[in-house]
């Protein structure tokens, strides 16, 4: 069901009605979001605002802050220096984080401008240039394992780019070599059977 401008989606109401530290903040962000004329939907358990089925931004909360997550935030002009890249491996999305309702009220004009900018980015069909799987660093422990096991190398290369990327990020995410080796060992069987990390 497509909802018109300023129309809250009844399927999303439960998110705003549940008690929590960000309840009032989410209500204010919802007001700003609905003013954009985007369609309110529920995705990944969060209010998501879409344009012709394409995700523009969503809101979510954590212990220390609540946030607006712009799906193509990397393309937004950030004159205020407030967009946050959650981790080094997040290529496209960016957050604006809020610590209080007062902060949201004070920043309302700025929030509106980011929402409008994100809508323009989506309307113009702009795309974030994503790194290819080859551009992600391969931990030396995994490179050595692939060299020692030709069958593993063949199986890894046969995986989809997304699955290969998932493994590379998972292995590289460990700080210690011993941990990287343990992660690699644990997943050899999955790779050999053509499975991704989350399959």
C-alpha positions as CSV (number, residue, x, y, z in Angstrom):
1,X,0.0,0.0,0.0
2,X,1.5,3.3,-1.0
3,X,1.0,6.1,1.5
4,X,0.8,9.8,0.6
5,X,2.7,12.8,1.9
6,X,2.4,13.2,5.7
7,X,0.6,9.9,6.1
8,X,2.0,7.7,8.8
9,X,2.1,4.0,8.0
10,X,0.0,2.0,10.5
11,X,2.5,-0.9,10.2
12,X,5.2,1.3,11.6
13,X,3.3,2.8,14.5
14,X,4.5,0.1,16.9
15,X,8.0,1.3,16.5
16,X,7.1,4.8,17.7
17,X,4.7,3.6,20.4
18,X,7.1,1.4,22.2
19,X,8.7,2.9,25.3
20,X,12.4,3.6,25.3
21,X,14.9,6.4,25.8
22,X,14.6,7.6,22.2
23,X,10.7,7.6,22.0
24,X,10.3,11.4,21.9
25,X,13.4,11.8,19.6
26,X,12.0,9.2,17.1
27,X,8.6,11.0,17.2
28,X,10.3,14.3,16.2
29,X,12.4,12.6,13.5
30,X,9.2,11.0,12.1
31,X,7.5,14.4,11.9
32,X,10.5,15.7,9.9
33,X,10.6,12.5,7.7
34,X,6.9,12.6,6.9
35,X,7.1,16.3,5.8
36,X,9.4,15.2,3.0
37,X,6.6,13.4,1.2
38,X,8.5,10.1,1.1
39,X,6.7,6.8,1.7
40,X,7.0,5.4,5.2
41,X,7.8,1.7,5.3
42,X,9.1,-0.9,7.8
43,X,12.4,-2.5,6.8
44,X,14.8,-4.5,8.9
45,X,12.4,-3.6,11.9
46,X,13.0,0.1,11.4
47,X,11.1,3.0,9.9
48,X,12.5,3.5,6.4
49,X,11.6,6.3,4.0
50,X,11.5,5.5,0.4
51,X,11.1,7.1,-3.0
52,X,9.4,4.8,-5.6
53,X,10.5,1.8,-3.7
54,X,14.1,3.0,-3.3
55,X,15.5,3.4,0.3
56,X,16.4,7.1,1.1
57,X,17.0,7.0,4.8
58,X,15.9,5.1,7.9
59,X,16.0,5.7,11.7
60,X,17.5,3.5,14.4
61,X,18.6,3.7,18.0
62,X,21.5,2.5,20.0
63,X,22.5,2.8,23.7
64,X,24.3,6.1,23.3
65,X,22.5,7.7,20.4
66,X,19.6,7.5,17.9
67,X,20.4,8.2,14.3
68,X,19.2,8.8,10.8
69,X,21.0,6.5,8.3
70,X,21.2,7.9,4.8
71,X,21.6,5.0,2.3
72,X,23.6,7.0,-0.1
73,X,25.1,9.3,2.5
74,X,28.6,9.1,0.9
75,X,27.2,11.3,-1.9
76,X,25.8,14.0,0.4
77,X,27.5,17.3,0.8
78,X,28.4,17.6,4.5
79,X,29.2,21.3,5.2
80,X,28.5,20.7,8.9
81,X,30.9,17.8,9.2
82,X,28.2,15.6,11.0
83,X,27.9,12.6,8.7
84,X,29.4,9.5,10.4
85,X,30.8,6.4,8.5
86,X,30.0,3.6,11.0
87,X,33.0,1.5,10.1
88,X,35.8,1.7,7.5
89,X,34.1,-1.0,5.5
90,X,30.8,0.8,5.1
91,X,31.0,2.2,1.6
92,X,27.7,4.0,0.9
93,X,25.6,4.7,4.1
94,X,26.3,7.6,6.5
95,X,24.6,8.5,9.8
96,X,23.7,11.6,11.6
97,X,23.7,10.8,15.3
98,X,21.7,12.5,18.0
99,X,22.1,12.4,21.8
100,X,18.9,14.2,22.8
101,X,15.5,15.5,21.6
102,X,16.8,19.1,22.3
103,X,19.6,18.5,19.8
104,X,17.1,17.3,17.1
105,X,15.0,20.3,17.6
106,X,18.0,22.7,17.3
107,X,19.2,20.8,14.2
108,X,15.8,20.6,12.5
109,X,16.7,22.9,9.6
110,X,19.9,21.1,9.0
111,X,18.2,17.7,9.2
112,X,15.6,18.8,6.7
113,X,18.4,20.0,4.3
114,X,20.1,16.6,4.5
115,X,16.7,14.8,3.8
116,X,16.1,17.0,0.8
117,X,19.6,16.5,-0.5
118,X,19.1,12.7,-0.1
119,X,15.9,12.8,-2.1
120,X,17.6,14.7,-4.9
121,X,20.4,12.1,-5.0
122,X,17.8,9.4,-5.3
123,X,15.7,11.2,-7.9
124,X,18.7,11.8,-10.1
125,X,19.6,8.1,-9.8
126,X,23.1,8.8,-8.5
127,X,25.1,5.8,-7.4
128,X,27.9,5.4,-4.9
129,X,31.0,4.0,-6.7
130,X,31.7,0.8,-4.7
131,X,35.0,-0.9,-4.3
132,X,35.2,-4.2,-6.2
133,X,36.0,-7.4,-4.2
134,X,39.6,-7.3,-5.6
135,X,40.1,-3.9,-3.9
136,X,39.5,-5.4,-0.4
137,X,42.7,-6.4,1.4
138,X,43.3,-10.1,1.6
139,X,44.9,-11.1,4.9
140,X,48.3,-12.8,4.3
141,X,47.2,-15.8,6.4
142,X,44.3,-16.4,3.9
143,X,46.6,-15.8,0.9
144,X,48.9,-18.5,2.3
145,X,46.0,-20.9,2.9
146,X,44.8,-20.4,-0.7
147,X,48.3,-21.1,-2.0
148,X,48.6,-24.3,0.1
149,X,45.1,-25.5,-0.9
150,X,44.4,-25.2,-4.6
151,X,40.9,-26.7,-4.1
152,X,40.1,-23.9,-1.6
153,X,41.4,-21.2,-4.0
154,X,39.2,-22.6,-6.8
155,X,36.2,-22.8,-4.5
156,X,36.8,-19.2,-3.2
157,X,37.0,-17.8,-6.7
158,X,33.8,-19.6,-7.6
159,X,31.9,-17.7,-4.8
160,X,29.8,-14.7,-5.7
161,X,31.6,-11.3,-5.2
162,X,29.4,-10.6,-2.2
163,X,30.3,-13.9,-0.5
164,X,34.0,-13.4,-1.2
165,X,33.8,-9.9,0.2
166,X,32.0,-11.1,3.3
167,X,34.8,-13.6,4.1
168,X,37.6,-11.1,3.4
169,X,36.0,-8.6,5.8
170,X,35.4,-11.2,8.4
171,X,39.0,-12.5,8.3
172,X,40.6,-9.1,8.1
173,X,38.4,-7.9,11.0
174,X,40.5,-9.8,13.5
175,X,43.5,-7.8,14.9
176,X,45.7,-10.8,15.8
177,X,47.2,-13.2,13.3
178,X,46.2,-16.2,15.5
179,X,42.5,-15.1,15.5
180,X,42.6,-14.6,11.7
181,X,44.0,-18.1,11.3
182,X,41.3,-19.5,13.6
183,X,38.6,-17.7,11.6
184,X,40.0,-19.0,8.3
185,X,40.2,-22.6,9.6
186,X,36.6,-22.5,10.9
187,X,35.3,-21.5,7.4
188,X,37.4,-23.7,5.1
189,X,34.6,-26.3,4.9
190,X,32.0,-23.6,4.2
191,X,34.0,-22.2,1.3
192,X,34.7,-25.6,-0.1
193,X,30.9,-26.3,-0.2
194,X,30.2,-23.0,-1.9
195,X,28.6,-21.4,1.1
196,X,28.8,-17.8,2.2
197,X,29.5,-16.6,5.7
198,X,25.8,-16.2,6.5
199,X,24.4,-19.2,4.6
